[in-house]
Amino acid sequence: MTERTVFQSMAQRHVVSVVPSATAYTAACVMTRANCGSVLIIDTSGSLLGIVTERDLMTRLLAKALDPASTTVADIMTRSPLCVVPETKVADAVLIMIERGFRHLPVVTEANKIMGVFSIRDAMPREVQAAESLAEFNEQVNDALG
């Protein structure tokens, strides 16, 4: 069986985004309406500047008692996020997520066209299991090499 790519697996193939000057409140409303766990931060030229996730809203905004109506997404976003190309295999993307500790990966073409976000929820259990096995193997190899 051919392994799926992140683009084939993405539940939402449209770009959910806001500009850097948008408030955290606006970003949360956009995410709620789109039923997704992240929003891309894109400038007026269409360049990807960052990403804000549900976790960012919780840890960088709420836990610090910042006002969602006056805090901009530029203040809480993850800048220059790690991205993958649409042809990336799902297991490879999940391995990146496991090793780096996040659940959302922007998908961007070689020509810098933003295609959307691959979420861990887009992966099938067998792909997650394969990535976890590979992560465990990588950890054992690193331990052996000291």
KEKE-469510 format. One record per residue: residue number from 1; residue in three letters; x, y, z of N, C-alpha, C, O in turn. Coordinates in nm, 2 decimals, always signed. Layout:
[atom NUM; ALA; [X; Y; Z]; [X; Y; Z]; [X; Y; Z]; [X; Y; Z]]
...
***
This chain:
[atom 1; MET; [+0.08; -0.12; +0.00]; [+0.00; +0.00; +0.00]; [+0.09; +0.12; +0.00]; [+0.19; +0.13; +0.07]]
[atom 2; THR; [+0.05; +0.22; -0.08]; [+0.13; +0.35; -0.09]; [+0.10; +0.43; +0.03]; [-0.01; +0.45; +0.07]]
[atom 3; GLU; [+0.21; +0.49; +0.08]; [+0.19; +0.57; +0.20]; [+0.14; +0.71; +0.15]; [+0.18; +0.77; +0.05]]
[atom 4; ARG; [+0.05; +0.76; +0.23]; [-0.01; +0.89; +0.20]; [+0.08; +1.01; +0.23]; [+0.17; +1.00; +0.31]]
[atom 5; THR; [+0.06; +1.12; +0.15]; [+0.13; +1.24; +0.18]; [+0.05; +1.33; +0.27]; [-0.07; +1.31; +0.29]]
[atom 6; VAL; [+0.12; +1.43; +0.33]; [+0.05; +1.52; +0.41]; [-0.07; +1.59; +0.34]; [-0.17; +1.62; +0.40]]
[atom 7; PHE; [-0.04; +1.63; +0.22]; [-0.15; +1.70; +0.14]; [-0.27; +1.61; +0.12]; [-0.38; +1.66; +0.13]]
[atom 8; GLN; [-0.24; +1.49; +0.09]; [-0.36; +1.39; +0.07]; [-0.43; +1.37; +0.20]; [-0.55; +1.35; +0.19]]
[atom 9; SER; [-0.37; +1.39; +0.31]; [-0.43; +1.36; +0.44]; [-0.49; +1.48; +0.51]; [-0.57; +1.46; +0.60]]
[atom 10; MET; [-0.47; +1.59; +0.46]; [-0.52; +1.71; +0.53]; [-0.67; +1.72; +0.52]; [-0.73; +1.71; +0.42]]
[atom 11; ALA; [-0.73; +1.73; +0.64]; [-0.88; +1.74; +0.65]; [-0.93; +1.87; +0.59]; [-1.03; +1.87; +0.52]]
[atom 12; GLN; [-0.85; +1.98; +0.61]; [-0.89; +2.11; +0.55]; [-0.78; +2.15; +0.46]; [-0.67; +2.16; +0.49]]
[atom 13; ARG; [-0.83; +2.18; +0.33]; [-0.73; +2.22; +0.23]; [-0.74; +2.36; +0.20]; [-0.69; +2.41; +0.09]]
[atom 14; HIS; [-0.79; +2.44; +0.29]; [-0.79; +2.59; +0.27]; [-0.71; +2.65; +0.38]; [-0.69; +2.59; +0.49]]
[atom 15; VAL; [-0.65; +2.76; +0.35]; [-0.57; +2.83; +0.45]; [-0.65; +2.91; +0.54]; [-0.72; +3.00; +0.50]]
[atom 16; VAL; [-0.63; +2.88; +0.67]; [-0.70; +2.96; +0.78]; [-0.59; +3.05; +0.83]; [-0.49; +3.01; +0.89]]
[atom 17; SER; [-0.61; +3.18; +0.81]; [-0.51; +3.28; +0.85]; [-0.56; +3.41; +0.90]; [-0.68; +3.44; +0.88]]
[atom 18; VAL; [-0.47; +3.48; +0.96]; [-0.50; +3.62; +1.00]; [-0.37; +3.70; +0.98]; [-0.26; +3.64; +0.96]]
[atom 19; VAL; [-0.38; +3.83; +0.98]; [-0.26; +3.92; +0.97]; [-0.20; +3.94; +1.11]; [-0.27; +3.92; +1.21]]
[atom 20; PRO; [-0.07; +3.98; +1.12]; [+0.00; +3.99; +1.25]; [-0.07; +4.09; +1.34]; [-0.05; +4.07; +1.46]]
[atom 21; SER; [-0.14; +4.18; +1.29]; [-0.20; +4.28; +1.38]; [-0.33; +4.24; +1.44]; [-0.39; +4.31; +1.52]]
[atom 22; ALA; [-0.38; +4.12; +1.40]; [-0.51; +4.07; +1.45]; [-0.49; +4.04; +1.60]; [-0.38; +4.00; +1.64]]
[atom 23; THR; [-0.60; +4.05; +1.67]; [-0.59; +4.02; +1.81]; [-0.60; +3.87; +1.84]; [-0.65; +3.79; +1.75]]
[atom 24; ALA; [-0.56; +3.82; +1.95]; [-0.57; +3.68; +1.99]; [-0.72; +3.64; +1.99]; [-0.75; +3.53; +1.96]]
[atom 25; TYR; [-0.80; +3.73; +2.03]; [-0.95; +3.71; +2.03]; [-1.00; +3.68; +1.89]; [-1.07; +3.58; +1.87]]
[atom 26; THR; [-0.96; +3.76; +1.80]; [-0.99; +3.74; +1.66]; [-0.94; +3.60; +1.61]; [-1.02; +3.53; +1.54]]
[atom 27; ALA; [-0.82; +3.57; +1.64]; [-0.76; +3.44; +1.60]; [-0.84; +3.32; +1.66]; [-0.87; +3.23; +1.59]]
[atom 28; ALA; [-0.88; +3.33; +1.78]; [-0.96; +3.23; +1.85]; [-1.09; +3.22; +1.78]; [-1.14; +3.10; +1.76]]
[atom 29; CYS; [-1.15; +3.33; +1.74]; [-1.28; +3.32; +1.67]; [-1.27; +3.26; +1.53]; [-1.35; +3.18; +1.49]]
[atom 30; VAL; [-1.16; +3.29; +1.46]; [-1.14; +3.24; +1.33]; [-1.12; +3.09; +1.34]; [-1.17; +3.01; +1.26]]
[atom 31; MET; [-1.04; +3.04; +1.44]; [-1.02; +2.90; +1.46]; [-1.15; +2.83; +1.50]; [-1.17; +2.72; +1.45]]
[atom 32; THR; [-1.23; +2.89; +1.58]; [-1.36; +2.83; +1.62]; [-1.45; +2.81; +1.50]; [-1.50; +2.71; +1.48]]
[atom 33; ARG; [-1.46; +2.92; +1.42]; [-1.55; +2.91; +1.30]; [-1.50; +2.81; +1.20]; [-1.58; +2.74; +1.13]]
[atom 34; ALA; [-1.36; +2.79; +1.18]; [-1.31; +2.70; +1.09]; [-1.29; +2.56; +1.15]; [-1.26; +2.46; +1.08]]
[atom 35; ASN; [-1.33; +2.54; +1.28]; [-1.31; +2.42; +1.35]; [-1.18; +2.36; +1.33]; [-1.16; +2.24; +1.30]]
[atom 36; CYS; [-1.07; +2.44; +1.36]; [-0.94; +2.39; +1.36]; [-0.86; +2.44; +1.48]; [-0.90; +2.53; +1.55]]
[atom 37; GLY; [-0.74; +2.38; +1.50]; [-0.66; +2.41; +1.62]; [-0.55; +2.50; +1.60]; [-0.47; +2.52; +1.69]]
[atom 38; SER; [-0.54; +2.57; +1.48]; [-0.43; +2.66; +1.45]; [-0.47; +2.76; +1.35]; [-0.57; +2.74; +1.27]]
[atom 39; VAL; [-0.40; +2.87; +1.35]; [-0.42; +2.97; +1.25]; [-0.28; +3.02; +1.20]; [-0.19; +3.04; +1.28]]
[atom 40; LEU; [-0.27; +3.04; +1.07]; [-0.14; +3.09; +1.02]; [-0.14; +3.24; +1.02]; [-0.24; +3.30; +1.00]]
[atom 41; ILE; [-0.02; +3.29; +1.05]; [-0.01; +3.44; +1.05]; [+0.07; +3.47; +0.92]; [+0.18; +3.44; +0.90]]
[atom 42; ILE; [+0.00; +3.55; +0.83]; [+0.05; +3.58; +0.70]; [+0.04; +3.73; +0.68]; [-0.05; +3.80; +0.71]]
[atom 43; ASP; [+0.15; +3.78; +0.62]; [+0.16; +3.93; +0.59]; [+0.08; +3.96; +0.47]; [+0.03; +3.87; +0.40]]
[atom 44; THR; [+0.07; +4.09; +0.43]; [-0.01; +4.13; +0.32]; [+0.04; +4.08; +0.19]; [-0.03; +4.08; +0.09]]
[atom 45; SER; [+0.17; +4.04; +0.18]; [+0.22; +3.99; +0.06]; [+0.20; +3.84; +0.04]; [+0.23; +3.77; -0.06]]
[atom 46; GLY; [+0.14; +3.78; +0.15]; [+0.11; +3.63; +0.15]; [+0.22; +3.55; +0.20]; [+0.22; +3.42; +0.19]]
[atom 47; SER; [+0.32; +3.61; +0.27]; [+0.43; +3.53; +0.33]; [+0.40; +3.48; +0.46]; [+0.33; +3.55; +0.54]]
[atom 48; LEU; [+0.44; +3.36; +0.49]; [+0.41; +3.30; +0.62]; [+0.51; +3.36; +0.73]; [+0.63; +3.35; +0.71]]
[atom 49; LEU; [+0.45; +3.42; +0.83]; [+0.53; +3.47; +0.94]; [+0.53; +3.38; +1.06]; [+0.63; +3.38; +1.13]]
[atom 50; GLY; [+0.42; +3.31; +1.09]; [+0.41; +3.23; +1.21]; [+0.29; +3.15; +1.22]; [+0.21; +3.15; +1.12]]
[atom 51; ILE; [+0.26; +3.09; +1.33]; [+0.15; +3.01; +1.35]; [+0.10; +3.03; +1.50]; [+0.19; +3.05; +1.59]]
[atom 52; VAL; [-0.02; +3.03; +1.52]; [-0.08; +3.03; +1.66]; [-0.17; +2.91; +1.67]; [-0.26; +2.89; +1.59]]
[atom 53; THR; [-0.15; +2.84; +1.78]; [-0.22; +2.72; +1.80]; [-0.31; +2.73; +1.93]; [-0.29; +2.83; +2.01]]
[atom 54; GLU; [-0.40; +2.64; +1.95]; [-0.47; +2.64; +2.08]; [-0.38; +2.64; +2.20]; [-0.40; +2.71; +2.30]]
[atom 55; ARG; [-0.27; +2.57; +2.19]; [-0.18; +2.56; +2.30]; [-0.11; +2.70; +2.32]; [-0.09; +2.74; +2.44]]
[atom 56; ASP; [-0.08; +2.77; +2.21]; [-0.02; +2.90; +2.23]; [-0.12; +2.99; +2.30]; [-0.08; +3.07; +2.38]]
[atom 57; LEU; [-0.25; +2.98; +2.26]; [-0.35; +3.07; +2.33]; [-0.35; +3.04; +2.48]; [-0.37; +3.13; +2.56]]
[atom 58; MET; [-0.34; +2.92; +2.51]; [-0.34; +2.88; +2.65]; [-0.21; +2.92; +2.73]; [-0.22; +2.98; +2.84]]
[atom 59; THR; [-0.10; +2.88; +2.67]; [+0.03; +2.90; +2.75]; [+0.09; +3.04; +2.73]; [+0.15; +3.09; +2.83]]
[atom 60; ARG; [+0.07; +3.11; +2.62]; [+0.13; +3.24; +2.60]; [+0.03; +3.35; +2.62]; [+0.08; +3.47; +2.62]]
[atom 61; LEU; [-0.09; +3.32; +2.64]; [-0.19; +3.43; +2.65]; [-0.26; +3.41; +2.79]; [-0.25; +3.49; +2.88]]
[atom 62; LEU; [-0.34; +3.31; +2.80]; [-0.43; +3.29; +2.92]; [-0.34; +3.27; +3.04]; [-0.37; +3.33; +3.15]]
[atom 63; ALA; [-0.24; +3.18; +3.04]; [-0.16; +3.15; +3.15]; [-0.08; +3.27; +3.20]; [-0.04; +3.28; +3.32]]
[atom 64; LYS; [-0.06; +3.37; +3.11]; [+0.01; +3.49; +3.15]; [-0.09; +3.61; +3.18]; [-0.04; +3.72; +3.20]]
[atom 65; ALA; [-0.22; +3.58; +3.18]; [-0.32; +3.67; +3.21]; [-0.32; +3.80; +3.12]; [-0.34; +3.91; +3.16]]
[atom 66; LEU; [-0.29; +3.77; +2.99]; [-0.29; +3.88; +2.89]; [-0.43; +3.90; +2.84]; [-0.51; +3.80; +2.84]]
[atom 67; ASP; [-0.47; +4.01; +2.79]; [-0.60; +4.04; +2.74]; [-0.61; +4.00; +2.60]; [-0.54; +4.05; +2.51]]
[atom 68; PRO; [-0.70; +3.90; +2.57]; [-0.71; +3.86; +2.43]; [-0.76; +3.96; +2.33]; [-0.73; +3.96; +2.21]]
[atom 69; ALA; [-0.83; +4.06; +2.38]; [-0.88; +4.17; +2.30]; [-0.78; +4.27; +2.26]; [-0.80; +4.35; +2.17]]
[atom 70; SER; [-0.67; +4.28; +2.33]; [-0.56; +4.38; +2.30]; [-0.43; +4.32; +2.27]; [-0.34; +4.39; +2.22]]
[atom 71; THR; [-0.41; +4.19; +2.29]; [-0.29; +4.12; +2.26]; [-0.29; +4.08; +2.11]; [-0.39; +4.01; +2.07]]
[atom 72; THR; [-0.19; +4.11; +2.03]; [-0.19; +4.07; +1.89]; [-0.13; +3.93; +1.88]; [-0.06; +3.88; +1.96]]
[atom 73; VAL; [-0.16; +3.87; +1.76]; [-0.11; +3.74; +1.74]; [+0.04; +3.74; +1.72]; [+0.11; +3.65; +1.74]]
[atom 74; ALA; [+0.09; +3.86; +1.67]; [+0.24; +3.87; +1.66]; [+0.31; +3.86; +1.79]; [+0.43; +3.82; +1.79]]
[atom 75; ASP; [+0.24; +3.89; +1.90]; [+0.30; +3.88; +2.03]; [+0.30; +3.74; +2.08]; [+0.39; +3.71; +2.17]]
[atom 76; ILE; [+0.22; +3.65; +2.03]; [+0.21; +3.51; +2.09]; [+0.24; +3.40; +1.99]; [+0.25; +3.29; +2.03]]
[atom 77; MET; [+0.27; +3.44; +1.86]; [+0.29; +3.34; +1.76]; [+0.42; +3.27; +1.77]; [+0.52; +3.32; +1.83]]
[atom 78; THR; [+0.43; +3.15; +1.71]; [+0.56; +3.08; +1.69]; [+0.61; +3.14; +1.56]; [+0.55; +3.12; +1.45]]
[atom 79; ARG; [+0.72; +3.21; +1.56]; [+0.77; +3.27; +1.44]; [+0.85; +3.17; +1.36]; [+0.91; +3.07; +1.40]]
[atom 80; SER; [+0.84; +3.19; +1.23]; [+0.91; +3.11; +1.13]; [+0.90; +2.96; +1.16]; [+1.00; +2.89; +1.19]]
[atom 81; PRO; [+0.77; +2.91; +1.16]; [+0.75; +2.77; +1.20]; [+0.82; +2.67; +1.10]; [+0.83; +2.70; +0.98]]
[atom 82; LEU; [+0.85; +2.56; +1.15]; [+0.90; +2.45; +1.07]; [+0.79; +2.41; +0.97]; [+0.67; +2.39; +1.02]]
[atom 83; CYS; [+0.81; +2.40; +0.84]; [+0.71; +2.36; +0.74]; [+0.76; +2.24; +0.67]; [+0.87; +2.20; +0.67]]
[atom 84; VAL; [+0.66; +2.17; +0.61]; [+0.69; +2.06; +0.52]; [+0.63; +2.08; +0.38]; [+0.53; +2.16; +0.37]]
[atom 85; VAL; [+0.68; +2.02; +0.28]; [+0.62; +2.03; +0.15]; [+0.50; +1.93; +0.14]; [+0.50; +1.83; +0.21]]
[atom 86; PRO; [+0.41; +1.95; +0.04]; [+0.29; +1.87; +0.03]; [+0.32; +1.72; +0.01]; [+0.24; +1.64; +0.04]]
[atom 87; GLU; [+0.44; +1.69; -0.05]; [+0.48; +1.55; -0.08]; [+0.53; +1.48; +0.04]; [+0.56; +1.36; +0.02]]
[atom 88; THR; [+0.55; +1.54; +0.15]; [+0.61; +1.48; +0.27]; [+0.52; +1.36; +0.31]; [+0.39; +1.38; +0.32]]
[atom 89; LYS; [+0.57; +1.25; +0.34]; [+0.50; +1.13; +0.38]; [+0.44; +1.16; +0.52]; [+0.51; +1.22; +0.61]]
[atom 90; VAL; [+0.32; +1.11; +0.55]; [+0.26; +1.13; +0.68]; [+0.34; +1.08; +0.79]; [+0.36; +1.15; +0.89]]
[atom 91; ALA; [+0.40; +0.96; +0.78]; [+0.48; +0.91; +0.89]; [+0.60; +1.00; +0.92]; [+0.64; +1.02; +1.04]]
[atom 92; ASP; [+0.66; +1.06; +0.82]; [+0.77; +1.15; +0.83]; [+0.73; +1.28; +0.91]; [+0.80; +1.33; +0.99]]
[atom 93; ALA; [+0.61; +1.33; +0.87]; [+0.56; +1.45; +0.94]; [+0.53; +1.42; +1.08]; [+0.56; +1.50; +1.17]]
[atom 94; VAL; [+0.47; +1.30; +1.11]; [+0.43; +1.27; +1.25]; [+0.56; +1.25; +1.33]; [+0.57; +1.29; +1.44]]
[atom 95; LEU; [+0.67; +1.20; +1.27]; [+0.79; +1.18; +1.34]; [+0.85; +1.32; +1.38]; [+0.90; +1.34; +1.49]]
[atom 96; ILE; [+0.84; +1.41; +1.29]; [+0.89; +1.55; +1.32]; [+0.81; +1.60; +1.43]; [+0.86; +1.66; +1.53]]
[atom 97; MET; [+0.68; +1.58; +1.43]; [+0.59; +1.63; +1.54]; [+0.63; +1.57; +1.67]; [+0.63; +1.64; +1.78]]
[atom 98; ILE; [+0.65; +1.44; +1.67]; [+0.68; +1.37; +1.80]; [+0.82; +1.42; +1.85]; [+0.83; +1.45; +1.97]]
[atom 99; GLU; [+0.91; +1.43; +1.76]; [+1.05; +1.47; +1.81]; [+1.05; +1.62; +1.85]; [+1.13; +1.65; +1.94]]
[atom 100; ARG; [+0.97; +1.70; +1.79]; [+0.98; +1.85; +1.82]; [+0.87; +1.89; +1.92]; [+0.88; +2.00; +1.97]]
[atom 101; GLY; [+0.77; +1.80; +1.95]; [+0.67; +1.84; +2.05]; [+0.56; +1.93; +2.01]; [+0.51; +2.01; +2.09]]
[atom 102; PHE; [+0.52; +1.92; +1.88]; [+0.41; +2.00; +1.84]; [+0.31; +1.92; +1.76]; [+0.34; +1.81; +1.72]]
[atom 103; ARG; [+0.19; +1.97; +1.73]; [+0.09; +1.90; +1.66]; [+0.03; +1.96; +1.53]; [-0.06; +1.91; +1.47]]
[atom 104; HIS; [+0.10; +2.06; +1.49]; [+0.06; +2.13; +1.36]; [+0.18; +2.16; +1.28]; [+0.28; +2.22; +1.33]]
[atom 105; LEU; [+0.17; +2.13; +1.15]; [+0.28; +2.16; +1.06]; [+0.23; +2.24; +0.94]; [+0.14; +2.18; +0.86]]
[atom 106; PRO; [+0.27; +2.36; +0.91]; [+0.23; +2.43; +0.79]; [+0.28; +2.35; +0.67]; [+0.39; +2.30; +0.67]]
[atom 107; VAL; [+0.20; +2.34; +0.56]; [+0.24; +2.28; +0.44]; [+0.26; +2.39; +0.33]; [+0.17; +2.46; +0.30]]
[atom 108; VAL; [+0.38; +2.39; +0.28]; [+0.42; +2.50; +0.19]; [+0.50; +2.44; +0.07]; [+0.58; +2.35; +0.09]]
[atom 109; THR; [+0.46; +2.48; -0.05]; [+0.53; +2.42; -0.17]; [+0.67; +2.48; -0.18]; [+0.71; +2.57; -0.11]]
[atom 110; GLU; [+0.75; +2.42; -0.26]; [+0.89; +2.47; -0.29]; [+0.88; +2.61; -0.34]; [+0.98; +2.69; -0.31]]
[atom 111; ALA; [+0.77; +2.65; -0.40]; [+0.76; +2.79; -0.45]; [+0.70; +2.88; -0.35]; [+0.66; +3.00; -0.38]]
[atom 112; ASN; [+0.70; +2.84; -0.22]; [+0.64; +2.91; -0.11]; [+0.49; +2.94; -0.11]; [+0.45; +3.04; -0.05]]
[atom 113; LYS; [+0.42; +2.86; -0.18]; [+0.27; +2.87; -0.18]; [+0.22; +2.80; -0.06]; [+0.25; +2.68; -0.04]]
[atom 114; ILE; [+0.14; +2.86; +0.03]; [+0.09; +2.80; +0.15]; [-0.03; +2.72; +0.11]; [-0.13; +2.77; +0.05]]
[atom 115; MET; [-0.03; +2.59; +0.15]; [-0.13; +2.50; +0.11]; [-0.23; +2.47; +0.23]; [-0.34; +2.43; +0.21]]
[atom 116; GLY; [-0.19; +2.50; +0.35]; [-0.27; +2.47; +0.47]; [-0.18; +2.42; +0.58]; [-0.06; +2.44; +0.59]]
[atom 117; VAL; [-0.25; +2.35; +0.68]; [-0.18; +2.29; +0.79]; [-0.21; +2.15; +0.81]; [-0.33; +2.11; +0.80]]
[atom 118; PHE; [-0.11; +2.07; +0.82]; [-0.13; +1.92; +0.86]; [-0.13; +1.91; +1.01]; [-0.04; +1.96; +1.08]]
[atom 119; SER; [-0.23; +1.85; +1.06]; [-0.25; +1.83; +1.20]; [-0.23; +1.68; +1.24]; [-0.25; +1.60; +1.15]]
[atom 120; ILE; [-0.19; +1.66; +1.36]; [-0.17; +1.52; +1.40]; [-0.30; +1.44; +1.39]; [-0.30; +1.32; +1.37]]
[atom 121; ARG; [-0.41; +1.51; +1.40]; [-0.54; +1.45; +1.38]; [-0.56; +1.40; +1.24]; [-0.65; +1.31; +1.21]]
[atom 122; ASP; [-0.49; +1.45; +1.14]; [-0.50; +1.41; +1.00]; [-0.43; +1.27; +0.98]; [-0.45; +1.21; +0.87]]
[atom 123; ALA; [-0.35; +1.23; +1.07]; [-0.28; +1.10; +1.05]; [-0.36; +0.98; +1.10]; [-0.44; +1.00; +1.19]]
[atom 124; MET; [-0.35; +0.87; +1.04]; [-0.42; +0.75; +1.08]; [-0.34; +0.68; +1.19]; [-0.22; +0.70; +1.20]]
[atom 125; PRO; [-0.40; +0.60; +1.27]; [-0.33; +0.53; +1.38]; [-0.21; +0.45; +1.33]; [-0.11; +0.45; +1.40]]
[atom 126; ARG; [-0.22; +0.39; +1.22]; [-0.10; +0.31; +1.17]; [+0.02; +0.40; +1.14]; [+0.13; +0.36; +1.16]]
[atom 127; GLU; [-0.01; +0.52; +1.09]; [+0.10; +0.61; +1.06]; [+0.16; +0.67; +1.18]; [+0.28; +0.69; +1.19]]
[atom 128; VAL; [+0.08; +0.70; +1.28]; [+0.13; +0.74; +1.41]; [+0.21; +0.63; +1.48]; [+0.32; +0.66; +1.53]]
[atom 129; GLN; [+0.17; +0.51; +1.47]; [+0.24; +0.40; +1.53]; [+0.38; +0.38; +1.46]; [+0.48; +0.36; +1.53]]
[atom 130; ALA; [+0.38; +0.39; +1.33]; [+0.50; +0.38; +1.26]; [+0.60; +0.49; +1.30]; [+0.72; +0.46; +1.31]]
[atom 131; ALA; [+0.55; +0.61; +1.31]; [+0.64; +0.72; +1.35]; [+0.69; +0.71; +1.49]; [+0.80; +0.73; +1.52]]
[atom 132; GLU; [+0.60; +0.66; +1.58]; [+0.64; +0.64; +1.72]; [+0.75; +0.53; +1.73]; [+0.85; +0.54; +1.80]]
[atom 133; SER; [+0.74; +0.43; +1.65]; [+0.84; +0.32; +1.65]; [+0.97; +0.38; +1.60]; [+1.08; +0.34; +1.65]]
[atom 134; LEU; [+0.97; +0.46; +1.49]; [+1.09; +0.52; +1.44]; [+1.15; +0.61; +1.54]; [+1.27; +0.62; +1.55]]
[atom 135; ALA; [+1.07; +0.69; +1.61]; [+1.12; +0.78; +1.71]; [+1.19; +0.71; +1.82]; [+1.30; +0.75; +1.87]]
[atom 136; GLU; [+1.13; +0.60; +1.86]; [+1.19; +0.51; +1.97]; [+1.32; +0.45; +1.92]; [+1.42; +0.45; +1.99]]
[atom 137; PHE; [+1.33; +0.41; +1.79]; [+1.45; +0.36; +1.74]; [+1.56; +0.46; +1.73]; [+1.67; +0.44; +1.77]]
[atom 138; ASN; [+1.52; +0.58; +1.69]; [+1.62; +0.70; +1.68]; [+1.67; +0.73; +1.82]; [+1.79; +0.75; +1.83]]
[atom 139; GLU; [+1.59; +0.72; +1.92]; [+1.63; +0.75; +2.06]; [+1.73; +0.64; +2.10]; [+1.83; +0.68; +2.17]]
[atom 140; GLN; [+1.70; +0.52; +2.07]; [+1.79; +0.41; +2.11]; [+1.93; +0.42; +2.04]; [+2.03; +0.40; +2.10]]
[atom 141; VAL; [+1.93; +0.46; +1.92]; [+2.05; +0.48; +1.84]; [+2.13; +0.59; +1.90]; [+2.25; +0.58; +1.92]]
[atom 142; ASN; [+2.06; +0.70; +1.93]; [+2.13; +0.82; +2.00]; [+2.19; +0.78; +2.13]; [+2.30; +0.82; +2.16]]
[atom 143; ASP; [+2.11; +0.70; +2.21]; [+2.16; +0.66; +2.34]; [+2.29; +0.57; +2.32]; [+2.39; +0.58; +2.40]]
[atom 144; ALA; [+2.28; +0.48; +2.22]; [+2.40; +0.39; +2.20]; [+2.52; +0.47; +2.15]; [+2.63; +0.43; +2.19]]
[atom 145; LEU; [+2.50; +0.57; +2.08]; [+2.61; +0.65; +2.03]; [+2.67; +0.75; +2.13]; [+2.77; +0.81; +2.11]]
[atom 146; GLY; [+2.59; +0.77; +2.24]; [+2.63; +0.85; +2.35]; [+2.62; +1.00; +2.32]; [+2.65; +1.08; +2.40]]
***
